[in-house]
């Protein structure tokens, strides 16, 4: 059942990722990551590859490991474009991917993934442990509020002429994506395995989880037309996995 819903969601998810507020959120994530050539980056819960595509344009000379549990999401991600050879897409649980990795990451990113995790505190702790010395992770996650209309309205206001017409025609697909999203939120709540999982919906709770995970969070910023949080956390230069790889020659 879990994978079935996500595979179904993949068929209409890009109706959401095409929204202007979502695109703005991706820009915020890329800016906060500050990737540089030679870095090893984890895209945790890569979905249809929209963040990976941004990174391929901004800095193709990184090693990107993009992980997702949904085969349909990954199929769309792999077919999105011709990827740099250093970009790999893996069908795997995020916790399992982190547990099996030995090289560590300079950057870890997740876009609207924290709310899906059965035990977000444990996964964030695994991410922190997987960061190299001086590493950074960047996450976005939605607020606990039903204000999808604000995101859609901001998108429609930005469209002109034929673009507005296409946006209006695409509203039914967007509605379908929204309905599946509601089912996924309900599924996530039922599958939560930790009492503190409810903290993921609130700013204070997210900061507590990051600190409990051993990360040092920076001040939370709004994103996604004010309907989400942008979380940036760093790891001290004390005990990370491995050392940063040199930039490719």
C-alpha atoms as a printed R data frame, in Angstrom:
    type eleno elety resid chain resno      x      y       z
1   ATOM     1    CA   UNK     A     1  0.000  0.000   0.000
2   ATOM     2    CA   UNK     A     2  2.693  2.608   0.831
3   ATOM     3    CA   UNK     A     3  4.518  2.225  -2.499
4   ATOM     4    CA   UNK     A     4  1.260  1.955  -4.432
5   ATOM     5    CA   UNK     A     5  0.131  5.432  -3.404
6   ATOM     6    CA   UNK     A     6  3.541  6.950  -4.109
7   ATOM     7    CA   UNK     A     7  3.680  5.303  -7.537
8   ATOM     8    CA   UNK     A     8  0.239  6.716  -8.281
9   ATOM     9    CA   UNK     A     9  1.319 10.125  -7.001
10  ATOM    10    CA   UNK     A    10  4.247 10.050  -9.424
11  ATOM    11    CA   UNK     A    11  1.843 10.170 -12.368
12  ATOM    12    CA   UNK     A    12  0.604 13.635 -11.411
13  ATOM    13    CA   UNK     A    13  3.320 14.980  -9.088
14  ATOM    14    CA   UNK     A    14  4.871 17.214 -11.726
15  ATOM    15    CA   UNK     A    15  1.638 19.192 -11.800
16  ATOM    16    CA   UNK     A    16  2.752 20.347  -8.341
17  ATOM    17    CA   UNK     A    17  6.452 20.769  -9.093
18  ATOM    18    CA   UNK     A    18  5.608 23.037 -12.045
19  ATOM    19    CA   UNK     A    19  3.922 25.580  -9.765
20  ATOM    20    CA   UNK     A    20  5.818 28.844  -9.394
21  ATOM    21    CA   UNK     A    21  5.961 28.637  -5.559
22  ATOM    22    CA   UNK     A    22  7.450 25.138  -5.845
23  ATOM    23    CA   UNK     A    23 10.034 26.354  -8.350
24  ATOM    24    CA   UNK     A    24 10.890 29.260  -6.033
25  ATOM    25    CA   UNK     A    25 11.321 26.754  -3.193
26  ATOM    26    CA   UNK     A    26 13.791 24.760  -5.293
27  ATOM    27    CA   UNK     A    27 15.788 27.941  -5.889
28  ATOM    28    CA   UNK     A    28 15.865 28.507  -2.121
29  ATOM    29    CA   UNK     A    29 17.162 24.977  -1.519
30  ATOM    30    CA   UNK     A    30 19.894 25.212  -4.153
31  ATOM    31    CA   UNK     A    31 21.039 28.580  -2.786
32  ATOM    32    CA   UNK     A    32 21.127 27.242   0.777
33  ATOM    33    CA   UNK     A    33 23.074 24.118  -0.254
34  ATOM    34    CA   UNK     A    34 25.903 26.126  -1.800
35  ATOM    35    CA   UNK     A    35 27.250 23.137  -3.735
36  ATOM    36    CA   UNK     A    36 30.744 23.236  -5.216
37  ATOM    37    CA   UNK     A    37 32.541 20.976  -7.709
38  ATOM    38    CA   UNK     A    38 33.780 17.752  -6.141
39  ATOM    39    CA   UNK     A    39 31.170 17.651  -3.390
40  ATOM    40    CA   UNK     A    40 29.217 14.486  -2.690
41  ATOM    41    CA   UNK     A    41 25.502 15.234  -2.325
42  ATOM    42    CA   UNK     A    42 22.511 13.150  -1.227
43  ATOM    43    CA   UNK     A    43 19.081 13.984  -2.621
44  ATOM    44    CA   UNK     A    44 16.972 12.161  -0.037
45  ATOM    45    CA   UNK     A    45 13.543 11.421  -1.470
46  ATOM    46    CA   UNK     A    46 14.352 12.738  -4.932
47  ATOM    47    CA   UNK     A    47 10.862 12.229  -6.385
48  ATOM    48    CA   UNK     A    48 10.706 12.978 -10.095
49  ATOM    49    CA   UNK     A    49 14.176 14.556 -10.121
50  ATOM    50    CA   UNK     A    50 13.321 18.257 -10.063
51  ATOM    51    CA   UNK     A    51 15.957 19.187  -7.461
52  ATOM    52    CA   UNK     A    52 18.521 16.937  -9.135
53  ATOM    53    CA   UNK     A    53 17.844 18.736 -12.413
54  ATOM    54    CA   UNK     A    54 18.488 22.099 -10.757
55  ATOM    55    CA   UNK     A    55 21.772 20.805  -9.348
56  ATOM    56    CA   UNK     A    56 22.811 19.361 -12.718
57  ATOM    57    CA   UNK     A    57 22.427 22.817 -14.241
58  ATOM    58    CA   UNK     A    58 24.051 24.778 -11.408
59  ATOM    59    CA   UNK     A    59 26.956 22.437 -10.660
60  ATOM    60    CA   UNK     A    60 27.201 19.276 -12.793
61  ATOM    61    CA   UNK     A    61 30.655 18.446 -11.372
62  ATOM    62    CA   UNK     A    62 29.292 16.997  -8.144
63  ATOM    63    CA   UNK     A    63 28.616 13.387  -7.233
64  ATOM    64    CA   UNK     A    64 24.878 13.153  -6.639
65  ATOM    65    CA   UNK     A    65 23.179 10.148  -5.072
66  ATOM    66    CA   UNK     A    66 19.415 10.496  -5.542
67  ATOM    67    CA   UNK     A    67 17.349  8.071  -3.462
68  ATOM    68    CA   UNK     A    68 13.626  7.352  -3.540
69  ATOM    69    CA   UNK     A    69 11.382  4.480  -2.492
70  ATOM    70    CA   UNK     A    70  9.013  4.806  -5.474
71  ATOM    71    CA   UNK     A    71  9.986  3.063  -8.710
72  ATOM    72    CA   UNK     A    72  7.584  5.290 -10.666
73  ATOM    73    CA   UNK     A    73  9.102  8.460  -9.231
74  ATOM    74    CA   UNK     A    74 12.572  7.212 -10.144
75  ATOM    75    CA   UNK     A    75 11.509  6.225 -13.662
76  ATOM    76    CA   UNK     A    76 10.356  9.785 -14.259
77  ATOM    77    CA   UNK     A    77 13.520 11.173 -12.691
78  ATOM    78    CA   UNK     A    78 15.811  9.043 -14.837
79  ATOM    79    CA   UNK     A    79 13.950 10.038 -17.989
80  ATOM    80    CA   UNK     A    80 13.862 13.743 -17.201
81  ATOM    81    CA   UNK     A    81 17.087 14.591 -19.018
82  ATOM    82    CA   UNK     A    82 20.548 13.358 -19.959
83  ATOM    83    CA   UNK     A    83 22.261 13.228 -16.576
84  ATOM    84    CA   UNK     A    84 25.934 13.772 -15.745
85  ATOM    85    CA   UNK     A    85 27.714 10.440 -15.294
86  ATOM    86    CA   UNK     A    86 28.330 11.281 -11.638
87  ATOM    87    CA   UNK     A    87 24.566 11.344 -10.934
88  ATOM    88    CA   UNK     A    88 22.978  8.074  -9.789
89  ATOM    89    CA   UNK     A    89 19.365  7.230  -8.937
90  ATOM    90    CA   UNK     A    90 18.727  4.471  -6.412
91  ATOM    91    CA   UNK     A    91 15.457  2.820  -5.384
92  ATOM    92    CA   UNK     A    92 15.931  2.529  -1.653
93  ATOM    93    CA   UNK     A    93 14.664  3.541   1.753
94  ATOM    94    CA   UNK     A    94 16.526  6.657   2.976
95  ATOM    95    CA   UNK     A    95 17.509  5.049   6.284
96  ATOM    96    CA   UNK     A    96 18.879  1.977   4.496
97  ATOM    97    CA   UNK     A    97 20.797  4.114   2.009
98  ATOM    98    CA   UNK     A    98 22.453  6.069   4.823
99  ATOM    99    CA   UNK     A    99 23.234  2.927   6.820
100 ATOM   100    CA   UNK     A   100 24.984  1.287   3.858
101 ATOM   101    CA   UNK     A   101 26.937  4.370   2.792
102 ATOM   102    CA   UNK     A   102 30.529  4.605   4.011
103 ATOM   103    CA   UNK     A   103 31.850  7.636   2.131
104 ATOM   104    CA   UNK     A   104 29.630 10.301   3.702
105 ATOM   105    CA   UNK     A   105 28.140 13.423   2.137
106 ATOM   106    CA   UNK     A   106 29.143 17.090   2.003
107 ATOM   107    CA   UNK     A   107 25.520 18.080   1.480
108 ATOM   108    CA   UNK     A   108 22.184 16.378   2.135
109 ATOM   109    CA   UNK     A   109 18.917 17.780   0.817
110 ATOM   110    CA   UNK     A   110 15.282 16.782   1.070
111 ATOM   111    CA   UNK     A   111 12.328 18.595  -0.456
112 ATOM   112    CA   UNK     A   112  9.041 18.000   1.384
113 ATOM   113    CA   UNK     A   113 10.158 14.616   2.686
114 ATOM   114    CA   UNK     A   114 10.294 14.975   6.488
115 ATOM   115    CA   UNK     A   115  6.505 14.706   6.782
116 ATOM   116    CA   UNK     A   116  6.599 11.284   5.089
117 ATOM   117    CA   UNK     A   117  9.111  9.681   7.465
118 ATOM   118    CA   UNK     A   118  7.877  7.055   9.971
119 ATOM   119    CA   UNK     A   119 10.519  8.173  12.474
120 ATOM   120    CA   UNK     A   120 11.788 11.609  11.396
121 ATOM   121    CA   UNK     A   121 14.044 12.106  14.420
122 ATOM   122    CA   UNK     A   122 15.932  8.860  13.704
123 ATOM   123    CA   UNK     A   123 16.259  9.623  10.008
124 ATOM   124    CA   UNK     A   124 17.548 13.135  10.741
125 ATOM   125    CA   UNK     A   125 20.053 11.603  13.161
126 ATOM   126    CA   UNK     A   126 21.205  9.212  10.422
127 ATOM   127    CA   UNK     A   127 21.564 12.151   8.042
128 ATOM   128    CA   UNK     A   128 23.636 14.086  10.579
129 ATOM   129    CA   UNK     A   129 25.853 11.054  11.140
130 ATOM   130    CA   UNK     A   130 26.256 10.726   7.373
131 ATOM   131    CA   UNK     A   131 27.555 14.266   6.951
132 ATOM   132    CA   UNK     A   132 31.250 14.817   6.461
133 ATOM   133    CA   UNK     A   133 33.116 17.303   8.632
134 ATOM   134    CA   UNK     A   134 31.651 20.744   8.089
135 ATOM   135    CA   UNK     A   135 28.759 19.264   6.109
136 ATOM   136    CA   UNK     A   136 25.350 20.834   5.751
137 ATOM   137    CA   UNK     A   137 21.824 19.620   5.211
138 ATOM   138    CA   UNK     A   138 18.898 21.557   3.807
139 ATOM   139    CA   UNK     A   139 15.270 20.516   4.118
140 ATOM   140    CA   UNK     A   140 11.905 21.918   3.207
141 ATOM   141    CA   UNK     A   141  8.752 20.659   4.840
142 ATOM   142    CA   UNK     A   142  5.142 21.920   4.897
143 ATOM   143    CA   UNK     A   143  3.405 23.663   7.768
144 ATOM   144    CA   UNK     A   144  0.446 21.959   9.410
145 ATOM   145    CA   UNK     A   145 -2.184 23.925   7.550
146 ATOM   146    CA   UNK     A   146 -4.561 23.358   4.666
147 ATOM   147    CA   UNK     A   147 -3.697 26.335   2.492
148 ATOM   148    CA   UNK     A   148 -2.958 24.785  -0.878
149 ATOM   149    CA   UNK     A   149 -5.170 27.433  -2.444
150 ATOM   150    CA   UNK     A   150 -2.571 30.096  -1.528
151 ATOM   151    CA   UNK     A   151  0.082 28.215  -3.513
152 ATOM   152    CA   UNK     A   152 -2.204 27.734  -6.512
153 ATOM   153    CA   UNK     A   153 -3.401 31.343  -6.409
154 ATOM   154    CA   UNK     A   154  0.167 32.677  -6.383
155 ATOM   155    CA   UNK     A   155  0.944 30.473  -9.377
156 ATOM   156    CA   UNK     A   156 -2.106 31.605 -11.348
157 ATOM   157    CA   UNK     A   157 -1.363 35.265 -10.645
158 ATOM   158    CA   UNK     A   158  2.081 34.838 -12.183
159 ATOM   159    CA   UNK     A   159  0.730 33.424 -15.456
160 ATOM   160    CA   UNK     A   160 -0.173 35.531 -18.480
161 ATOM   161    CA   UNK     A   161 -1.891 34.847 -21.801
162 ATOM   162    CA   UNK     A   162 -1.640 31.268 -23.048
163 ATOM   163    CA   UNK     A   163  0.312 30.263 -19.957
164 ATOM   164    CA   UNK     A   164 -2.671 31.182 -17.807
165 ATOM   165    CA   UNK     A   165 -4.966 29.177 -20.075
166 ATOM   166    CA   UNK     A   166 -2.735 26.113 -19.777
167 ATOM   167    CA   UNK     A   167 -2.606 26.556 -16.006
168 ATOM   168    CA   UNK     A   168 -6.404 26.626 -15.782
169 ATOM   169    CA   UNK     A   169 -6.725 23.546 -17.989
170 ATOM   170    CA   UNK     A   170 -4.296 21.732 -15.695
171 ATOM   171    CA   UNK     A   171 -6.301 22.392 -12.535
172 ATOM   172    CA   UNK     A   172 -8.101 18.987 -12.556
173 ATOM   173    CA   UNK     A   173 -4.755 17.145 -12.573
174 ATOM   174    CA   UNK     A   174 -3.582 19.408  -9.785
175 ATOM   175    CA   UNK     A   175 -6.727 18.578  -7.818
176 ATOM   176    CA   UNK     A   176 -6.035 14.860  -8.267
177 ATOM   177    CA   UNK     A   177 -2.500 15.370  -6.987
178 ATOM   178    CA   UNK     A   178 -3.897 17.230  -3.989
179 ATOM   179    CA   UNK     A   179 -6.335 14.410  -3.163
180 ATOM   180    CA   UNK     A   180 -3.564 11.810  -3.307
181 ATOM   181    CA   UNK     A   181 -1.456 14.066  -1.112
182 ATOM   182    CA   UNK     A   182 -4.196 14.059   1.532
183 ATOM   183    CA   UNK     A   183 -4.237 10.235   1.435
184 ATOM   184    CA   UNK     A   184 -0.464 10.164   1.809
185 ATOM   185    CA   UNK     A   185 -0.594 12.473   4.827
186 ATOM   186    CA   UNK     A   186 -3.156 10.138   6.433
187 ATOM   187    CA   UNK     A   187 -1.004  7.117   5.582
188 ATOM   188    CA   UNK     A   188  2.065  8.809   7.036
189 ATOM   189    CA   UNK     A   189  0.245  9.532  10.292
190 ATOM   190    CA   UNK     A   190 -0.860  5.896  10.576
191 ATOM   191    CA   UNK     A   191  2.640  4.585   9.903
192 ATOM   192    CA   UNK     A   192  4.427  6.928  12.329
193 ATOM   193    CA   UNK     A   193  6.494  4.807  14.704
194 ATOM   194    CA   UNK     A   194  7.645  7.488  17.133
195 ATOM   195    CA   UNK     A   195  5.691  9.658  19.611
196 ATOM   196    CA   UNK     A   196  7.684 12.732  18.576
197 ATOM   197    CA   UNK     A   197  6.727 12.288  14.906
198 ATOM   198    CA   UNK     A   198  4.034 14.953  15.298
199 ATOM   199    CA   UNK     A   199  6.794 17.534  15.906
200 ATOM   200    CA   UNK     A   200  7.550 17.561  12.179
201 ATOM   201    CA   UNK     A   201  4.572 19.814  11.505
202 ATOM   202    CA   UNK     A   202  5.732 22.696  13.711
203 ATOM   203    CA   UNK     A   203  8.770 25.000  13.661
204 ATOM   204    CA   UNK     A   204  9.714 24.485  17.304
205 ATOM   205    CA   UNK     A   205  9.332 20.729  17.020
206 ATOM   206    CA   UNK     A   206 11.484 20.585  13.903
207 ATOM   207    CA   UNK     A   207 14.255 22.532  15.632
208 ATOM   208    CA   UNK     A   208 14.094 20.173  18.617
209 ATOM   209    CA   UNK     A   209 14.356 17.148  16.336
210 ATOM   210    CA   UNK     A   210 17.360 18.608  14.523
211 ATOM   211    CA   UNK     A   211 19.159 19.349  17.788
212 ATOM   212    CA   UNK     A   212 18.285 15.889  19.137
213 ATOM   213    CA   UNK     A   213 19.742 14.481  15.927
214 ATOM   214    CA   UNK     A   214 23.065 16.168  16.689
215 ATOM   215    CA   UNK     A   215 22.756 18.946  14.113
216 ATOM   216    CA   UNK     A   216 23.113 22.684  14.627
217 ATOM   217    CA   UNK     A   217 20.105 24.349  12.988
218 ATOM   218    CA   UNK     A   218 20.178 27.873  11.655
219 ATOM   219    CA   UNK     A   219 17.075 30.102  12.016
220 ATOM   220    CA   UNK     A   220 14.060 28.666  10.186
221 ATOM   221    CA   UNK     A   221 12.890 30.572   7.120
222 ATOM   222    CA   UNK     A   222  9.506 30.458   5.369
223 ATOM   223    CA   UNK     A   223  9.243 29.057   1.847
224 ATOM   224    CA   UNK     A   224  6.670 27.692  -0.594
225 ATOM   225    CA   UNK     A   225  4.525 30.831  -0.609
226 ATOM   226    CA   UNK     A   226  4.705 30.880   3.189
227 ATOM   227    CA   UNK     A   227  3.227 27.384   3.460
228 ATOM   228    CA   UNK     A   228  6.482 25.622   4.290
229 ATOM   229    CA   UNK     A   229  9.672 25.807   6.333
230 ATOM   230    CA   UNK     A   230 13.227 25.962   5.012
231 ATOM   231    CA   UNK     A   231 15.563 24.238   7.465
232 ATOM   232    CA   UNK     A   232 19.344 24.493   7.290
233 ATOM   233    CA   UNK     A   233 21.548 22.600   9.735
234 ATOM   234    CA   UNK     A   234 25.292 22.121   9.903
235 ATOM   235    CA   UNK     A   235 27.700 19.703  11.459
236 ATOM   236    CA   UNK     A   236 30.745 20.791  13.412
237 ATOM   237    CA   UNK     A   237 34.214 19.835  12.188
238 ATOM   238    CA   UNK     A   238 34.521 17.082  14.748
239 ATOM   239    CA   UNK     A   239 33.626 13.612  13.536
240 ATOM   240    CA   UNK     A   240 32.045 13.186  10.142
241 ATOM   241    CA   UNK     A   241 32.368 10.382   7.635
242 ATOM   242    CA   UNK     A   242 35.532 10.562   5.570
243 ATOM   243    CA   UNK     A   243 36.918 13.756   4.083
244 ATOM   244    CA   UNK     A   244 35.795 15.919   1.221
245 ATOM   245    CA   UNK     A   245 36.710 14.585  -2.216
246 ATOM   246    CA   UNK     A   246 38.863 16.790  -4.404
247 ATOM   247    CA   UNK     A   247 37.242 18.518  -7.360
248 ATOM   248    CA   UNK     A   248 37.417 16.416 -10.521
249 ATOM   249    CA   UNK     A   249 40.318 17.293 -12.784
